[in-house]
Amino acid sequence: MVIPGGIDPHTHLQLPFMGTVAIDDFYGGTRAALAGGTTMIIDFVIGQKGTLPLDSWRQWRDWADPNVCCDYGLSVAITSWSPQIAEQMAELTKPEYGINSFKFFLAYKDAFMVNDGEFYEGLKQCAKIGALGRVHAEAGHVIAIKQKDLLSKGVTGPEGHTQSRPEELEAEATNRACVIAAQANCPLYVVHVMSKNAARAIAYHRQKGHVVFGEPIAAGLVLDGSGYYDPDWTKAAALVMSPPLSRDPSTPAALMDLLACGQLHLTGTDNCTFTCAQKRLGVEDFTKIPNGVNGIEDRMSLIWDRGVGTGKLDPMRFVAVTSTAAAKIFNCYPQKGRITRGSDADVVIWDPSRTRVISASTHHQATDYNVYEGMTVRGVAETTICKGKIVWENGQLNVEKGSGSFVPLKPFNSFVFGANAMKEQAMQPTCVPRELPIDNVPHPGNSGVEPINVDAPSGANFARRGQQPAGGASSITFD
């Protein structure tokens, strides 16, 4: 089969995080992507709190431009809020910066997390400047308390990670994010949907007419969370990511069903890799295990095997969820995500029947562990063509550092914002014109009316107007 090159809309290459730096940099990560049939990535610019978005954007460009082997776009995380940040968000949507989405974390308290008020302000700004809001949906405050409770009870291993982040917290935060986005009239993209109820929350809000996109990732579509209880600490720690893998073994198949029927929309990887040695930073405290798994090289094969190979996806839907939907949502279609005259020559020759065994010993990523180790998958990129050049063929890479380009992503994408203007009109506040009532009733303090005295004898316990009652007369007006 000849298909458009894959687009991974969710990667973290070279990310400084949790006291270390993700081991797959922009060179190694994009090499691995090409070997798996992905020809474009969208990486996240994530500065620490107090860092201005423009400064972080420049840092990511400095890291990426000399090293990428395929084209890439950027999405910028907003980790704090101020008028200056709002101004810089607007600046970043200009053509020279090429940003049309901003991410907000509802997790990682004291690191990346914003509160609900900041999230709402950020989404209102996104709506104003034509940028898609993206959200990591978890209940960060609750997680922080649960982490402390678990550690105090002696739970220090990777099993503590999943116990501190029950699925209900992801579902609650997903629903909350959708509600807040609807109030801000901002299209929303929920990254790494990991549980059934989070997916159901997205479906519920879409049925109400809200623009919400859901992104399951390769790990959540293939693995479950039973591995967190593996007696081998290294194997369990390798799976630590947030939100964690679902402990319900039926979740991966259920998420694939929702992807097949269109309730979920595209697939990413959340690729953020750390070596076994880096993961051991949390050997005595699960909250210090760097969060992240691999997937940038294996996503296409995994989705084909578990989606098309099971009869849930047809090949056209496979292309949609691995490439075309991302191109449309991030406004680079038909430049990307399609094979047609005028589009970039990002093409994959895909062998649907060939199999391969996934292993850290043969993959092209820098990490020394693969969470899909030993899996046999059907569906392999036989040849990858990036911008007209054969970069992967016969199991060999032929790439050059810096041969990829930054792809500016334009705001006010009609695929995302097409109904926004009408929604804005429908959401205008209602003001009821009324004649103000004329108050002819005198009030205590300005009319001579005696105040109520609840302790007065019977017959004198109301403020009254007119004459004092005499002999039980009933013609008295009481206020």
C-alpha positions as CSV (number, residue, x, y, z in Angstrom):
1,M,0.0,0.0,0.0
2,V,1.1,3.6,-0.7
3,I,0.0,5.9,2.2
4,P,0.7,9.4,3.4
5,G,3.5,9.7,5.9
6,G,2.4,9.4,9.5
7,I,2.1,12.5,11.7
8,D,2.7,12.1,15.5
9,P,1.0,15.1,17.1
10,H,2.3,14.5,20.6
11,T,6.1,14.1,21.3
12,H,8.5,15.3,23.9
13,L,12.0,15.2,22.5
14,Q,14.9,16.4,24.6
15,L,12.5,17.6,27.3
16,P,14.0,18.7,30.6
17,F,11.8,17.0,33.1
18,M,11.8,15.8,36.7
19,G,15.5,16.4,37.3
20,T,16.7,15.0,34.0
21,V,16.4,15.3,30.2
22,A,14.5,12.9,27.9
23,I,17.1,10.7,26.2
24,D,15.7,10.9,22.7
25,D,16.8,14.2,21.2
26,F,15.6,15.8,18.0
27,Y,18.0,13.8,15.9
28,G,17.6,10.4,17.4
29,G,13.8,10.8,17.9
30,T,13.1,11.9,14.3
31,R,15.4,9.2,12.9
32,A,13.3,6.6,14.8
33,A,10.1,8.2,13.6
34,L,11.1,7.8,9.9
35,A,12.0,4.2,10.5
36,G,8.5,3.6,11.6
37,G,6.7,5.5,8.9
38,T,6.2,8.8,10.6
39,T,7.3,11.8,8.6
40,M,6.2,14.7,10.8
41,I,6.0,15.3,14.5
42,I,4.5,18.1,16.6
43,D,6.6,18.6,19.7
44,F,5.7,20.5,22.9
45,V,7.5,23.6,24.1
46,I,7.3,23.4,27.9
47,G,9.1,26.0,29.9
48,Q,9.3,26.0,33.6
49,K,7.0,28.3,35.6
50,G,8.2,31.9,35.3
51,T,9.6,31.3,31.8
52,L,8.1,33.4,29.0
53,P,6.6,31.4,26.1
54,L,8.6,33.3,23.5
55,D,11.9,32.5,25.2
56,S,11.0,28.8,25.5
57,W,9.9,28.7,21.8
58,R,13.3,30.1,20.8
59,Q,15.0,27.4,22.9
60,W,13.1,24.6,21.2
61,R,13.9,26.0,17.8
62,D,17.6,26.1,18.7
63,W,17.5,22.5,19.8
64,A,15.4,21.2,16.9
65,D,16.4,23.1,13.7
66,P,20.0,21.8,13.4
67,N,19.0,18.2,14.2
68,V,15.6,17.1,12.9
69,C,15.5,14.6,10.1
70,C,11.8,15.1,9.3
71,D,9.5,18.1,9.4
72,Y,8.1,19.3,12.7
73,G,5.7,21.7,14.2
74,L,5.4,23.1,17.7
75,S,2.7,23.5,20.3
76,V,3.4,25.7,23.3
77,A,2.5,24.9,26.9
78,I,1.3,27.7,29.2
79,T,2.4,27.0,32.7
80,S,1.5,30.3,34.4
81,W,-0.7,33.3,33.7
82,S,-0.2,37.0,33.3
83,P,-1.1,39.8,30.9
84,Q,2.4,39.5,29.4
85,I,1.8,35.8,28.7
86,A,-1.5,36.6,27.0
87,E,0.3,39.1,24.8
88,Q,3.0,36.6,23.9
89,M,0.4,33.9,23.0
90,A,-1.0,36.4,20.4
91,E,2.5,37.1,19.2
92,L,3.3,33.4,18.8
93,T,0.3,32.9,16.3
94,K,2.0,35.3,13.8
95,P,3.5,33.6,10.7
96,E,7.1,34.0,11.8
97,Y,6.4,31.9,14.9
98,G,3.8,29.5,13.5
99,I,2.0,28.4,16.6
100,N,-1.7,27.5,16.5
101,S,-2.2,25.5,19.7
102,F,-1.4,25.9,23.4
103,K,-1.4,23.3,26.1
104,F,-2.5,23.6,29.7
105,F,-1.7,21.1,32.4
106,L,-4.2,20.3,35.1
107,A,-1.5,18.1,36.7
108,Y,2.1,18.3,38.0
109,K,1.3,20.6,40.9
110,D,4.1,23.2,41.5
111,A,5.7,22.4,38.2
112,F,3.5,22.9,35.1
113,M,-0.1,23.0,36.5
114,V,-2.4,26.0,36.1
115,N,-5.5,26.5,38.2
116,D,-9.0,26.5,36.8
117,G,-9.1,30.3,36.7
118,E,-5.9,30.5,34.7
119,F,-7.0,27.7,32.5
120,Y,-10.2,29.6,31.7
121,E,-8.4,32.8,31.0
122,G,-5.9,30.9,28.8
123,L,-8.7,29.3,26.8
124,K,-10.5,32.6,26.3
125,Q,-7.3,34.0,24.9
126,C,-6.9,31.0,22.6
127,A,-10.4,31.6,21.3
128,K,-9.6,35.2,20.7
129,I,-6.4,34.5,18.7
130,G,-7.7,31.4,16.9
131,A,-5.6,28.8,18.6
132,L,-6.6,25.3,19.7
133,G,-6.6,24.7,23.4
134,R,-4.9,21.4,24.4
135,V,-5.2,19.9,27.9
136,H,-3.5,17.3,30.1
137,A,-6.6,16.4,32.2
138,E,-5.9,15.2,35.7
139,A,-6.8,16.5,39.2
140,G,-3.4,17.7,40.2
141,H,-4.3,18.9,43.8
142,V,-5.9,15.6,44.7
143,I,-3.0,13.6,43.2
144,A,-0.5,15.6,45.3
145,I,-2.3,14.7,48.5
146,K,-2.7,11.0,47.5
147,Q,1.0,10.8,46.7
148,K,1.9,12.0,50.2
149,D,-0.6,9.6,51.8
150,L,0.7,6.6,49.9
151,L,4.4,7.4,50.8
152,S,3.5,7.8,54.4
153,K,2.0,4.3,54.3
154,G,5.2,2.8,52.9
155,V,4.1,2.6,49.2
156,T,7.2,3.8,47.4
157,G,7.3,1.6,44.3
158,P,5.8,2.2,40.8
159,E,2.5,0.7,42.0
160,G,2.1,3.9,44.0
161,H,2.0,5.9,40.8
162,T,-1.2,4.3,39.5
163,Q,-2.8,4.3,43.0
164,S,-2.2,8.0,43.3
165,R,-3.9,8.7,40.0
166,P,-7.1,6.7,39.8
167,E,-9.0,6.8,36.5
168,E,-11.8,8.7,38.1
169,L,-9.5,11.7,38.5
170,E,-8.8,11.7,34.7
171,A,-12.5,11.4,33.9
172,E,-13.4,14.3,36.3
173,A,-10.7,16.6,34.9
174,T,-11.6,15.7,31.3
175,N,-15.2,16.7,32.0
176,R,-14.2,19.8,33.9
177,A,-11.8,20.8,31.0
178,C,-14.6,20.4,28.5
179,V,-17.0,22.4,30.6
180,I,-14.5,25.3,31.0
181,A,-13.6,25.2,27.3
182,A,-17.3,25.4,26.4
183,Q,-17.7,28.5,28.6
184,A,-14.7,30.0,26.9
185,N,-16.0,29.1,23.5
186,C,-12.7,27.5,22.7
187,P,-12.2,24.3,20.7
188,L,-10.5,21.7,23.0
189,Y,-8.0,18.9,22.3
190,V,-7.6,16.3,25.1
191,V,-4.2,14.7,24.9
192,H,-3.5,11.1,25.9
193,V,-7.0,9.9,26.6
194,M,-6.2,6.8,28.8
195,S,-9.5,5.7,30.3
196,K,-13.0,4.8,29.1
197,N,-14.7,7.4,31.3
198,A,-12.5,10.2,30.0
199,A,-13.4,9.1,26.5
200,R,-17.1,9.1,27.5
201,A,-16.8,12.6,28.8
202,I,-15.5,13.8,25.5
203,A,-18.3,12.0,23.6
204,Y,-20.9,13.6,26.0
205,H,-19.7,17.1,25.3
206,R,-19.4,16.5,21.5
207,Q,-23.0,15.4,21.6
208,K,-23.9,18.7,23.1
209,G,-22.3,20.4,20.1
210,H,-19.0,21.4,21.7
211,V,-15.8,21.1,19.6
212,V,-13.6,18.6,21.4
213,F,-11.0,16.2,20.0
214,G,-9.7,13.1,21.8
215,E,-6.3,11.7,21.3
216,P,-5.6,8.2,22.6
217,I,-1.9,7.2,22.4
218,A,-0.2,4.0,21.3
219,A,0.5,2.8,24.8
220,G,-3.1,3.2,25.9
221,L,-4.3,1.4,22.8
222,V,-2.1,-1.6,23.4
223,L,-1.1,-1.9,27.1
224,D,-2.9,-2.0,30.4
225,G,-1.8,-1.0,33.9
226,S,-1.2,-4.5,35.3
227,G,2.5,-4.0,34.7
228,Y,2.7,-1.5,37.5
229,Y,2.5,-4.4,39.9
230,D,5.3,-6.4,38.3
231,P,7.8,-7.6,40.9
232,D,10.6,-6.4,38.6
233,W,11.0,-2.8,39.6
234,T,12.6,-1.8,36.3
235,K,9.8,-3.2,34.2
236,A,7.1,-1.6,36.4
237,A,8.9,1.8,36.4
238,A,9.3,1.7,32.6
239,L,5.5,2.1,32.3
240,V,5.3,5.1,34.6
241,M,3.5,7.9,32.6
242,S,0.7,10.3,33.4
243,P,-2.1,9.7,33.2
244,P,-1.2,6.0,33.9
245,L,-2.2,3.1,31.9
246,S,-5.7,1.8,32.8
247,R,-5.8,-1.0,35.3
248,D,-8.9,-2.3,33.5
249,P,-7.6,-4.9,30.9
250,S,-10.5,-4.2,28.6
251,T,-9.6,-0.5,28.2
252,P,-7.2,-0.8,25.2
253,A,-9.8,-2.6,23.0
254,A,-12.5,-0.2,24.2
255,L,-10.4,2.9,23.2
256,M,-9.7,1.3,19.8
257,D,-13.5,0.8,19.3
258,L,-14.0,4.5,20.1
259,L,-11.2,5.4,17.6
260,A,-12.8,3.3,15.0
261,C,-16.3,4.8,15.3
262,G,-15.1,8.4,15.4
263,Q,-15.6,9.3,19.1
264,L,-11.8,9.6,19.4
265,H,-10.1,11.1,16.5
266,L,-6.3,10.6,16.1
267,T,-3.4,8.9,17.7
268,G,-0.1,10.2,19.2
269,T,2.5,8.7,21.4
270,D,3.4,11.1,24.2
271,N,6.9,9.9,23.4
272,C,9.1,11.0,26.3
273,T,11.8,8.5,26.9
274,F,14.2,7.8,29.8
275,T,16.8,5.1,30.3
276,C,16.5,2.6,33.1
277,A,19.2,4.5,35.0
278,Q,17.1,7.7,34.7
279,K,14.0,5.9,35.9
280,R,16.0,4.8,39.0
281,L,16.0,8.4,40.2
282,G,12.7,7.3,41.8
283,V,13.8,4.0,43.2
284,E,12.8,4.9,46.7
285,D,10.0,7.3,45.9
286,F,7.6,6.7,43.0
287,T,6.9,10.5,42.7
288,K,10.5,10.9,41.4
289,I,10.4,8.4,38.6
290,P,10.6,10.4,35.4
291,N,7.2,10.0,33.6
292,G,7.2,8.8,30.0
293,V,7.3,5.9,27.6
294,N,8.5,5.3,24.0
295,G,6.4,4.9,20.9
296,I,7.5,7.3,18.2
297,E,9.0,4.4,16.1
298,D,6.4,1.8,16.8
299,R,3.1,3.7,16.7
300,M,2.2,3.0,13.1
301,S,2.7,-0.8,13.4
302,L,1.0,-1.0,16.7
303,I,-2.1,0.8,15.4
304,W,-2.2,-1.3,12.3
305,D,-1.8,-4.5,14.2
306,R,-4.4,-3.8,16.9
307,G,-6.7,-1.8,14.7
308,V,-6.7,-3.0,11.1
309,G,-5.4,-6.5,12.1
310,T,-8.5,-7.0,14.4
311,G,-11.0,-5.7,11.8
312,K,-11.8,-2.6,13.8
313,L,-10.2,-0.1,11.4
314,D,-10.1,-0.2,7.6
315,P,-7.0,1.1,5.9
316,M,-8.6,4.5,5.1
317,R,-9.5,5.0,8.8
318,F,-5.9,3.9,9.7
319,V,-4.6,6.7,7.5
320,A,-7.0,9.1,9.1
321,V,-6.0,8.4,12.7
322,T,-2.3,8.2,12.0
323,S,-1.9,11.2,9.6
324,T,-4.8,13.0,7.9
325,A,-6.8,13.9,11.1
326,A,-3.7,15.5,12.6
327,A,-3.0,17.5,9.4
328,K,-6.5,18.8,9.4
329,I,-6.7,19.7,13.1
330,F,-3.3,21.5,13.1
331,N,-4.0,23.2,9.7
332,C,-1.3,21.7,7.5
333,Y,-3.6,19.8,5.3
334,P,-3.2,19.1,2.3
335,Q,0.4,20.0,2.6
336,K,0.6,17.0,4.9
337,G,-1.6,14.0,5.4
338,R,-2.5,13.5,1.7
339,I,-0.9,12.3,-1.5
340,T,-1.9,14.7,-4.2
341,R,-0.3,17.2,-6.6
342,G,1.2,20.1,-4.6
343,S,1.4,18.2,-1.3
344,D,4.7,17.5,0.3
345,A,6.2,14.2,-0.9
346,D,5.9,12.4,2.5
347,V,5.0,8.9,1.4
348,V,5.2,5.5,3.0
349,I,5.2,2.2,1.1
350,W,3.4,0.0,3.7
351,D,3.5,-3.8,3.8
352,P,0.3,-4.8,5.6
353,S,1.2,-8.5,5.9
354,R,4.8,-8.3,7.0
355,T,5.6,-8.8,10.7
356,R,8.3,-7.7,12.9
357,V,9.3,-8.2,16.6
358,I,9.6,-5.0,18.6
359,S,12.7,-4.9,20.8
360,A,15.1,-2.4,22.4
361,S,17.9,-4.3,20.8
362,T,16.8,-3.4,17.3
363,H,14.9,-0.1,17.6
364,H,16.4,3.2,16.6
365,Q,15.6,5.1,19.8
366,A,18.2,6.0,22.3
367,T,16.4,4.5,25.3
368,D,17.6,1.2,26.5
369,Y,14.1,-0.2,27.2
370,N,11.0,-0.7,25.0
371,V,7.6,-1.0,26.7
372,Y,6.5,-3.2,23.8
373,E,9.4,-5.5,24.1
374,G,8.9,-8.9,22.4
375,M,5.6,-8.0,20.7
376,T,5.1,-9.3,17.2
377,V,3.2,-6.8,15.1
378,R,1.8,-7.0,11.6
379,G,2.2,-4.0,9.4
380,V,5.6,-2.5,8.6
381,A,6.9,0.6,6.8
382,E,8.9,-0.9,4.0
383,T,10.0,2.4,2.5
384,T,9.7,5.9,3.9
385,I,10.0,8.9,1.6
386,C,10.4,12.3,3.3
387,K,10.0,15.4,1.0
388,G,10.8,13.3,-2.0
389,K,13.9,11.6,-0.6
390,I,14.1,7.9,0.4
391,V,15.1,8.0,4.0
392,W,14.3,4.4,5.0
393,E,14.5,1.3,2.8
394,N,15.6,-2.3,3.3
395,G,15.9,-1.8,7.0
396,Q,18.4,1.1,6.6
397,L,18.2,4.7,7.4
398,N,19.6,7.4,5.1
399,V,19.1,10.7,6.9
400,E,21.0,13.9,7.6
401,K,20.8,16.1,10.6
402,G,18.9,19.3,10.0
403,S,17.3,18.0,6.8
404,G,13.8,18.5,8.3
405,S,12.1,21.8,8.4
406,F,9.9,23.7,10.9
407,V,6.3,23.9,9.6
408,P,4.5,27.0,10.7
409,L,0.9,26.2,11.7
410,K,-1.6,29.0,11.0
411,P,-4.4,30.0,13.4
412,F,-8.1,30.3,12.8
413,N,-8.2,26.9,11.2
414,S,-11.7,26.5,9.6
415,F,-11.7,22.7,10.4
416,V,-11.5,23.6,14.1
417,F,-13.0,27.1,14.3
418,G,-15.6,26.9,11.5
419,A,-18.6,27.3,13.9
420,N,-16.9,29.5,16.5
421,A,-18.3,32.8,15.3
422,M,-21.9,31.5,15.3
423,K,-21.3,30.0,18.7
424,E,-20.1,33.3,20.0
425,Q,-23.3,35.0,18.8
426,A,-25.4,32.3,20.4
427,M,-23.5,32.8,23.7
428,Q,-24.0,36.5,24.0
429,P,-25.4,37.4,27.4
430,T,-29.1,38.1,27.7
431,C,-30.2,41.4,29.2
432,V,-33.9,41.9,30.0
433,P,-35.1,45.5,29.6
434,R,-37.3,46.5,32.5
435,E,-38.8,49.6,34.0
436,L,-37.4,50.0,37.5
437,P,-40.1,49.8,40.1
438,I,-41.0,52.9,42.0
439,D,-40.6,52.3,45.6
440,N,-43.5,54.0,47.5
441,V,-42.9,52.0,50.6
442,P,-41.0,53.9,53.2
443,H,-38.1,52.2,54.8
444,P,-36.8,52.3,58.4
445,G,-34.5,55.2,59.0
446,N,-35.9,57.5,56.4
447,S,-39.7,57.5,56.8
448,G,-40.5,57.7,60.4
449,V,-41.8,54.1,60.4
450,E,-41.0,52.4,63.6
451,P,-38.7,49.3,63.2
452,I,-40.0,45.9,64.1
453,N,-39.5,45.1,67.8
454,V,-39.8,41.4,68.3
455,D,-39.7,41.8,72.0
456,A,-42.6,44.3,72.2
457,P,-45.9,43.2,73.7
458,S,-48.5,41.7,71.5
459,G,-50.2,44.3,69.3
460,A,-47.1,46.4,69.1
461,N,-44.7,44.0,67.3
462,F,-45.1,45.4,63.8
463,A,-43.9,48.6,62.3
464,R,-47.1,50.4,61.5
465,R,-48.6,53.3,59.6
466,G,-51.8,55.2,60.5
467,Q,-53.5,55.4,63.8
468,Q,-52.9,53.2,66.9
469,P,-55.5,50.5,66.9
470,A,-58.2,51.1,69.4
471,G,-60.5,48.5,70.8
472,G,-59.4,45.8,68.4
473,A,-60.0,47.9,65.3
474,S,-58.9,46.0,62.1
475,S,-58.4,48.9,59.7
476,I,-54.6,49.2,60.3
477,T,-52.0,48.9,57.5
478,F,-48.9,46.9,58.4
479,D,-45.6,47.1,56.7
